Every structure is written in C-alpha cells, then in structure tokens.
C-alpha cells in the first residue's frame, strides 16, 4: 500500500436532523456544520424500517437490512421468562472495519451503538447501551489508558429521563446537568479521537456522538428548545475544533458525516 493513501473519517452524530441545525443557524454561527454544508454534499437520508436507532446503526455498519440482522429495536421479548429485555446482538456480522482490517487497513472505531470489543486491525472502543464501563476496549491495554488519561466513560447518567418525573425547578436543573453530561461525553469522544489519530494514524476512523439523540427526545418542545439549541451550538464547536485539528496533521483526509 502507498504511504500517502487517502484516509477517511466518518463522524456520526445521532439525532442531528437538518431541521434543528437550520434552526440553530438562525441564532448562532455554526462553523463545524457549515464546513459540510458549504464544502461537501448533504441531504436527508432515508432510514430503515422500523426507523429506530439500534437497527439503523447496525444496518449502516454491516450493509444488511434489519430482517437479516434480526434487529428491530432496543428491546426484545424473551418467551422463556415472558419479559421484555434489553437487546443483545447475538450474531457477529462483519462490519466496515472488519472488511478493512482483513485488507490491511488500520481502523479506529469510537462509541458506535451496539458495538462490543472484538479483534480488528486497530482499536475498537465499544458504544452504548450494554458495553458498560469495564472490558469495553480492544485491545484491552487501551482501556487503562483511556481511564487514566481521559477518565473515559461509555454511558451517561440518566438525568434527562428522571427529570420528567420531578417539579419544574428540579426538572430544569437536572436537564441542565443532563446537557452538560452529554457535552462532557462528546468532548471525550473527540479528545480520544484526536489522541488515537495522532498515535496510530489510522486509515479509517469512525467517531460517533450518541447521546445527542437523548436530548432530541427529552428536550424537543418549546419549553426546552433554547437549551437544545445551546447544546447544538456547543456540539458544533467541538466538531469544528476536531476537524481543524485533523486538517493540521493530515491534508489528504476525506470527511463524512451523518
């Protein structure tokens, strides 16, 4: 392989619909998203059926439809216990990074939902919801590095869900803490991505910001809209800083977002 081969970074931001980004642009200057709007191609993607987060991410990474994956939502009915359980992906289908690894390309995968530690040619940091805070990285040695250098966590505290059950003042306080938690985790994802980009110089990198989707679920109303727009403004700044740091280190890089 050539030393100066093209490198690819995919940035996935869950819940980042164009409607909310366009509305945010009316109030704030968005430098990060503007890079994609002005220099790249963009459009509204047709989602999978059912239109749920869990099958959508796996369909993207495997290229298979939900029925092939036997994956339709976060939850599944267990006929033995007669209870609803959080889904675990039973079959290990090949994903983009598996195919690339087989052909000698170095990959870094950070925080994609329903990923678990598995052997790839590079580093895989698992995503929510079931990966937990232990044994979430391949190779294992990077878990200690992530915790020591970055205090890395996979999952957020469920303050947004709890806030809906409480009086208005506490409700707003917990939602504010929830937003700060989402931003803290997003900041960690990009910070770790910069670190691994510099350390490993991968051919393919997937960086996923997942909990922005939680904000869309719990803040998508007129009462909380200002808080939601401030979140997207902050995400935009993180995105812009990440892109600029990559451009300084490597000119021949292709960026995708969805």
C-alpha positions as CSV (number, residue, x, y, z in Angstrom):
1,X,0.0,0.0,0.0
2,X,1.1,3.5,-0.7
3,X,2.3,5.7,2.2
4,X,0.2,8.7,1.0
5,X,-3.0,6.8,0.6
6,X,-6.3,8.6,1.3
7,X,-7.6,8.4,4.9
8,X,-11.3,8.5,5.8
9,X,-13.0,9.8,8.9
10,X,-16.7,9.2,9.5
11,X,-18.4,11.4,12.1
12,X,-21.8,10.1,13.2
13,X,-24.0,12.4,15.3
14,X,-27.2,10.8,16.4
15,X,-30.3,12.9,16.2
16,X,-28.6,15.7,14.2
17,X,-31.5,16.3,11.9
18,X,-31.2,19.2,9.3
19,X,-34.3,20.9,10.7
20,X,-32.8,21.6,14.1
21,X,-29.4,22.5,12.6
22,X,-31.0,25.0,10.2
23,X,-33.0,26.5,13.1
24,X,-29.8,26.7,15.2
25,X,-28.1,28.6,12.3
26,X,-30.7,31.3,12.6
27,X,-29.5,32.1,16.2
28,X,-25.8,31.1,16.1
29,X,-22.8,30.9,13.8
30,X,-22.2,27.2,13.1
31,X,-18.7,26.7,11.9
32,X,-18.4,22.9,12.1
33,X,-21.7,22.0,10.3
34,X,-21.0,24.8,7.8
35,X,-17.9,23.0,6.7
36,X,-20.0,20.1,5.5
37,X,-22.8,22.3,4.2
38,X,-20.5,24.5,2.1
39,X,-17.7,22.1,1.0
40,X,-19.5,18.7,0.9
41,X,-22.7,17.0,-0.1
42,X,-25.6,16.7,2.3
43,X,-29.2,15.6,2.2
44,X,-31.9,13.8,4.2
45,X,-31.2,10.1,4.5
46,X,-33.9,7.5,4.1
47,X,-33.9,5.4,7.3
48,X,-34.6,1.8,7.8
49,X,-37.9,0.2,8.8
50,X,-38.6,0.3,11.7
51,X,-37.0,3.8,12.0
52,X,-35.1,3.1,15.2
53,X,-31.6,3.9,16.3
54,X,-30.5,0.3,17.1
55,X,-31.2,-1.3,13.7
56,X,-30.1,1.9,11.8
57,X,-26.5,1.9,13.2
58,X,-26.0,-1.9,12.6
59,X,-27.6,-1.6,9.1
60,X,-25.1,1.2,8.3
61,X,-22.0,-0.8,9.6
62,X,-23.0,-4.1,8.0
63,X,-24.9,-3.1,4.9
64,X,-27.6,-5.6,5.9
65,X,-31.4,-4.9,6.4
66,X,-33.0,-5.4,9.9
67,X,-34.6,-8.7,9.0
68,X,-31.2,-10.2,8.1
69,X,-29.8,-8.9,11.4
70,X,-32.9,-10.0,13.4
71,X,-32.6,-6.5,14.9
72,X,-35.7,-4.2,15.2
73,X,-35.4,-2.2,18.4
74,X,-33.6,-1.8,21.7
75,X,-35.8,-4.3,23.4
76,X,-36.9,-7.8,22.7
77,X,-39.5,-10.2,24.2
78,X,-38.0,-13.2,25.9
79,X,-40.5,-16.1,25.6
80,X,-38.9,-18.2,28.3
81,X,-39.1,-15.5,31.1
82,X,-42.1,-13.8,29.5
83,X,-40.3,-10.5,30.0
84,X,-39.1,-7.6,27.9
85,X,-35.3,-7.5,27.8
86,X,-32.7,-5.1,26.6
87,X,-31.4,-6.4,23.3
88,X,-28.1,-8.1,22.9
89,X,-26.7,-8.7,19.4
90,X,-26.3,-12.5,19.1
91,X,-24.8,-12.8,15.7
92,X,-21.4,-11.4,14.9
93,X,-21.9,-10.0,11.4
94,X,-19.0,-8.4,9.6
95,X,-18.9,-4.6,9.7
96,X,-17.0,-2.0,7.7
97,X,-14.0,-2.1,10.0
98,X,-13.8,-5.9,9.8
99,X,-13.6,-5.9,6.0
100,X,-11.0,-3.1,6.1
101,X,-9.0,-4.9,8.7
102,X,-8.9,-8.0,6.6
103,X,-7.3,-6.0,3.8
104,X,-4.6,-4.5,6.0
105,X,-6.2,-1.1,6.7
106,X,-5.8,0.2,10.2
107,X,-9.1,1.2,11.9
108,X,-10.3,3.2,14.9
109,X,-13.9,2.9,16.0
110,X,-15.2,5.0,18.8
111,X,-18.6,4.8,20.5
112,X,-20.8,3.3,17.8
113,X,-24.0,2.0,19.4
114,X,-24.3,-1.8,19.7
115,X,-20.5,-2.4,19.2
116,X,-18.6,-4.6,21.5
117,X,-14.8,-5.2,21.9
118,X,-13.7,-7.5,19.1
119,X,-10.5,-8.0,17.2
120,X,-9.8,-5.5,14.5
121,X,-6.6,-4.1,13.0
122,X,-6.6,-1.1,15.3
123,X,-8.7,0.0,18.2
124,X,-12.4,-0.5,18.9
125,X,-14.0,1.4,21.8
126,X,-17.5,0.0,22.3
127,X,-20.6,2.1,22.4
128,X,-23.8,2.0,24.5
129,X,-26.0,0.6,25.8
130,X,-24.7,-2.7,27.0
131,X,-20.9,-2.4,26.8
132,X,-20.7,-1.0,30.4
133,X,-17.7,0.6,32.0
134,X,-15.4,-2.4,32.0
135,X,-14.0,-4.5,29.2
136,X,-15.2,-2.0,26.6
137,X,-12.0,-1.7,24.5
138,X,-10.0,-3.8,22.1
139,X,-7.1,-4.2,22.6
140,X,-7.5,-4.4,26.4
141,X,-4.4,-2.3,27.1
142,X,-6.1,0.9,25.8
143,X,-8.8,0.7,28.5
144,X,-6.4,1.7,31.2
145,X,-5.0,4.5,29.0
146,X,-8.5,5.9,28.4
147,X,-9.4,5.8,32.0
148,X,-6.1,7.3,33.3
149,X,-5.6,10.0,30.7
150,X,-9.2,10.9,29.9
151,X,-11.4,9.4,32.7
152,X,-13.4,7.9,29.8
153,X,-16.9,6.6,30.2
154,X,-19.2,4.8,27.8
155,X,-22.6,5.6,29.2
156,X,-24.2,8.7,30.6
157,X,-26.2,9.1,33.8
158,X,-30.0,9.1,33.2
159,X,-30.7,12.6,34.4
160,X,-32.8,13.5,31.4
161,X,-35.3,10.7,32.0
162,X,-35.5,11.3,35.8
163,X,-36.1,15.0,35.3
164,X,-39.5,14.4,33.7
165,X,-40.9,13.0,37.0
166,X,-39.9,16.0,39.2
167,X,-41.2,19.5,39.9
168,X,-40.3,22.2,37.4
169,X,-37.3,23.8,39.1
170,X,-35.6,20.4,39.8
171,X,-36.7,19.3,36.3
172,X,-34.8,22.2,34.7
173,X,-31.8,21.7,36.9
174,X,-31.5,18.0,36.1
175,X,-32.0,18.7,32.4
176,X,-29.2,21.2,32.5
177,X,-26.9,18.6,34.2
178,X,-28.0,16.2,31.5
179,X,-26.9,18.6,28.8
180,X,-23.5,19.1,30.5
181,X,-23.1,15.3,30.7
182,X,-23.9,14.9,27.0
183,X,-21.3,17.6,26.2
184,X,-18.7,16.1,28.5
185,X,-19.0,12.7,26.8
186,X,-19.0,14.3,23.3
187,X,-15.8,16.2,24.3
188,X,-14.2,12.9,25.5
189,X,-15.1,11.1,22.2
190,X,-13.4,13.9,20.1
191,X,-10.4,14.2,22.5
192,X,-9.8,10.4,22.4
193,X,-10.2,10.5,18.6
194,X,-7.5,13.2,18.3
195,X,-5.2,11.2,20.6
196,X,-5.7,7.9,18.6
197,X,-5.4,9.7,15.2
198,X,-2.1,11.2,16.2
199,X,-0.8,7.9,17.9
200,X,-2.0,5.3,15.3
201,X,-2.5,7.3,12.1
202,X,-5.5,5.0,11.1
203,X,-6.7,4.6,7.5
204,X,-10.3,4.7,8.7
205,X,-11.8,6.3,11.8
206,X,-15.4,6.2,12.9
207,X,-16.4,8.7,15.7
208,X,-19.9,8.5,17.0
209,X,-21.7,11.1,19.2
210,X,-24.7,9.2,20.5
211,X,-26.4,10.9,23.4
212,X,-27.4,14.0,21.4
213,X,-30.3,11.8,20.4
214,X,-31.4,11.6,24.0
215,X,-31.5,15.4,24.1
216,X,-33.7,15.4,21.0
217,X,-36.1,13.0,22.7
218,X,-36.3,14.8,26.0
219,X,-35.9,18.5,25.0
220,X,-37.8,18.7,21.7
221,X,-40.5,21.0,22.9
222,X,-41.0,24.8,23.1
223,X,-40.2,25.0,26.8
224,X,-36.7,23.4,26.4
225,X,-35.9,24.4,22.8
226,X,-33.4,27.2,23.9
227,X,-31.5,24.6,25.9
228,X,-31.5,22.2,22.9
229,X,-30.2,24.9,20.6
230,X,-27.4,25.7,23.0
231,X,-26.4,22.1,23.0
232,X,-26.1,22.0,19.2
233,X,-24.1,25.2,19.3
234,X,-21.6,23.5,21.7
235,X,-21.6,20.3,19.6
236,X,-20.8,22.4,16.5
237,X,-17.8,23.9,18.3
238,X,-16.5,20.5,19.3
239,X,-16.9,19.3,15.7
240,X,-15.2,22.4,14.2
241,X,-12.2,22.1,16.6
242,X,-11.8,18.4,15.8
243,X,-11.9,18.9,12.0
244,X,-9.4,21.7,12.2
245,X,-7.0,19.6,14.4
246,X,-7.2,16.8,11.8
247,X,-6.6,19.2,8.9
248,X,-3.4,20.4,10.6
249,X,-2.0,16.9,10.9
250,X,-3.1,15.5,7.6
251,X,-4.1,17.1,4.3
252,X,-5.2,14.1,2.4
253,X,-8.2,13.1,4.5
254,X,-11.8,12.7,3.5
255,X,-14.6,13.5,6.0
256,X,-18.1,12.1,6.0
257,X,-20.9,13.0,8.4
258,X,-24.4,11.6,9.0
